[in-house]
């Protein structure tokens, strides 16, 4: 997806908070739908890239559908991230703090699914295109072992993000993937590659930064209301 479209959809989602005020129950429903859409995206992504669909018309339909899902997801992420940031102080001081915790947890789950899927697909793509990747790394003056290091770091980061609710490894994994994406962008810039070669890395940098922001709000909320955390964790999402 073009970086301008991605940024525009993300900002538009955030701006909705200023256009229409929504109650917390509705936002909880939106975050739940976000999780569902994230799983749909996972299924269709793997069908599109790895099932060997040869029909050109079907490939085109799947491509358009994936782009549509991506725009919906980015718009929803923009909306929920902005909602949490804009309403955090107010909701932590009210009886609606439990609702805020649910919104944060659901949003984290959806973003984690989406980002983890992206990096799993990227790693599998690297393994399938290993000869081309080796050529690229050699041309970029990187050692061969560094390719395999990156191919190991990306899925490990994805797992750390995906299982944050159990392992609390999300922030560290996110920071690690941010470093990897910064390295990718820096490499393309250093060798004067087309900016479009960095689009995917830039998009993931923005996604990871928003994820890190939501982790921050999760931590702050848990500090403010530590006694409610165990109770909320046992409730059905």
C-alpha positions in Angstrom: 0.0 0.0 0.0 1.3 3.5 -0.9 2.6 5.3 2.1 0.4 8.3 1.5 -2.8 6.3 1.4 -1.7 4.4 4.5 -0.9 7.6 6.4 -4.1 9.3 5.2 -6.3 6.4 6.3 -4.6 6.2 9.7 -5.1 10.0 10.3 -8.7 9.8 9.1 -9.4 7.1 11.6 -7.9 9.3 14.4 -9.8 12.4 13.2 -13.2 10.6 13.7 -12.7 11.0 17.4 -13.0 14.8 16.9 -16.0 14.4 14.6 -18.2 12.1 16.6 -18.2 11.2 20.3 -18.8 7.5 21.0 -19.6 5.8 24.3 -17.2 3.2 25.7 -19.5 0.2 25.0 -19.4 1.1 21.3 -15.7 1.4 21.3 -15.4 -2.0 23.0 -17.5 -3.4 20.2 -15.3 -1.7 17.6 -12.1 -3.1 19.2 -13.7 -6.6 19.1 -14.6 -6.2 15.4 -11.0 -5.1 14.9 -9.8 -8.5 16.3 -12.1 -10.3 13.9 -10.9 -8.3 10.9 -7.3 -9.0 11.9 -7.9 -12.8 11.8 -9.7 -12.4 8.4 -6.7 -10.6 7.1 -4.4 -13.4 8.3 -6.4 -16.0 6.5 -6.6 -14.1 3.2 -3.0 -13.1 3.3 -1.8 -16.7 3.5 -4.3 -17.7 0.8 -3.1 -15.0 -1.5 0.7 -15.5 -1.0 1.1 -19.2 -0.3 -1.6 -21.3 -1.8 -0.4 -21.1 -5.4 -3.5 -19.4 -6.8 -2.9 -19.2 -10.5 -6.1 -17.7 -11.8 -5.4 -14.1 -12.7 -8.9 -12.9 -12.0 -9.0 -14.6 -8.6 -5.6 -13.1 -7.7 -6.9 -9.6 -8.6 -10.0 -10.1 -6.5 -7.9 -11.3 -3.5 -5.5 -8.4 -4.0 -8.3 -5.8 -4.0 -9.9 -7.5 -0.9 -6.6 -7.5 1.0 -6.1 -3.8 0.2 -9.6 -3.1 1.4 -9.1 -5.0 4.6 -5.8 -3.2 5.2 -7.4 0.2 4.8 -10.2 -0.8 7.3 -7.6 -2.1 9.8 -5.4 1.0 9.5 -8.4 3.3 9.9 -9.5 1.3 12.9 -6.1 1.4 14.4 -5.9 5.2 14.0 -9.3 5.6 15.6 -8.6 3.3 18.6 -5.1 4.6 19.2 -6.4 8.2 19.2 -9.3 7.3 21.4 -7.1 5.7 24.0 -4.7 8.7 24.0 -7.4 11.3 24.1 -9.6 9.7 26.7 -7.0 8.0 28.9 -6.8 10.5 31.7 -10.6 11.0 31.9 -11.4 7.3 31.9 -8.7 6.3 34.4 -10.4 8.7 36.9 -13.9 7.3 36.4 -15.7 4.1 37.1 -15.3 3.3 33.4 -11.7 2.2 33.9 -12.6 -1.4 33.4 -13.9 -0.5 30.0 -10.7 1.3 29.2 -8.7 -1.8 30.2 -10.9 -3.9 27.8 -10.4 -1.4 25.0 -6.6 -1.4 25.5 -6.4 -5.2 25.7 -8.6 -5.8 22.6 -6.7 -3.2 20.6 -3.4 -4.8 21.6 -4.6 -8.2 20.6 -5.8 -7.1 17.2 -2.6 -5.1 16.4 -0.5 -8.0 17.7 -2.2 -10.4 15.4 -1.8 -8.1 12.4 1.9 -7.3 13.1 2.9 -10.8 14.0 1.3 -12.1 10.8 3.1 -9.5 8.7 6.5 -10.5 10.0 5.8 -14.2 9.7 4.9 -13.6 6.1 8.0 -11.5 5.5 10.2 -14.1 7.0 8.7 -16.9 5.0 9.0 -14.7 1.9 12.7 -14.3 2.6 13.2 -18.0 2.9 11.4 -18.7 -0.4 13.4 -15.9 -2.1 16.6 -16.9 -0.2 19.0 -16.8 -3.3 17.8 -13.2 -4.2 18.0 -12.2 -0.5 21.6 -13.4 -0.3 22.5 -11.4 -3.4 20.9 -8.3 -1.9 22.7 -8.7 1.4 26.0 -9.2 -0.3 25.4 -6.2 -2.5 24.7 -4.2 0.7 28.0 -5.4 2.2 26.3 -7.4 4.9 27.7 -10.8 6.0 25.6 -13.8 5.0 25.0 -14.8 8.6 23.3 -11.4 9.1 20.5 -12.5 6.7 19.8 -15.5 8.9 20.0 -13.4 12.0 17.3 -11.1 10.7 15.2 -14.2 9.5 15.4 -15.4 13.1 14.8 -12.1 14.8 11.7 -11.2 12.9 9.6 -14.3 13.8 10.9 -14.2 17.4 9.8 -10.6 17.6 6.4 -11.6 16.2 6.0 -14.3 18.8 7.0 -11.9 21.6 4.3 -9.5 20.4 1.7 -12.1 19.9 2.1 -13.6 23.3 2.5 -10.4 25.2 -0.6 -11.0 27.4 1.1 -14.1 28.8 4.8 -13.4 28.6 4.8 -9.5 28.9 7.5 -9.5 26.1 5.6 -7.1 23.8 7.5 -3.8 24.4 10.9 -5.5 24.1 9.9 -7.4 21.0 8.5 -4.2 19.5 11.7 -2.3 20.1 13.7 -5.1 18.5 11.5 -5.0 15.4 11.7 -1.2 15.3 15.5 -1.5 15.2 15.3 -4.1 12.3 13.0 -1.8 10.3 15.2 1.2 10.9 18.1 -0.8 9.6 16.1 -1.7 6.5 15.2 1.9 5.8 18.8 3.1 6.5 20.2 0.5 4.1 17.9 1.6 1.3 18.7 5.3 1.9 22.5 4.6 2.1 22.5 2.9 -1.3 20.1 5.5 -2.8 17.4 3.0 -3.6 14.0 4.2 -4.6 11.9 5.5 -1.7 9.2 3.0 -2.6 11.6 0.2 -1.6 11.3 1.5 2.0 7.5 1.9 2.0 6.8 -1.4 3.7 9.4 -0.8 6.4 8.1 2.7 7.1 4.6 1.4 7.4 5.7 -1.2 9.9 7.7 1.5 11.8 4.5 3.5 12.2 2.5 0.4 13.2 5.2 -0.6 15.7 5.4 2.9 17.1 1.6 3.0 17.7 1.8 -0.5 19.3 4.6 0.8 21.6 2.3 3.8 22.5 -0.6 1.5 23.4 1.8 -0.6 25.6 2.7 2.6 27.4 -0.9 3.3 28.2 -1.5 -0.3 29.2 1.4 0.0 31.7 0.2 3.4 33.0 -3.3 2.1 33.5 -2.0 -1.0 35.3 0.0 1.2 37.7 -3.1 3.3 38.4 -5.4 0.4 39.0 -3.3 -2.6 40.0 -6.0 -4.3 42.0 -8.4 -4.5 39.1 -6.0 -6.1 36.7 -6.4 -9.7 37.9 -10.2 -9.3 37.9 -10.4 -7.9 34.4 -8.0 -10.6 33.1 -10.4 -13.3 34.1 -13.4 -11.8 32.4 -14.5 -12.9 28.9 -13.2 -10.6 26.2 
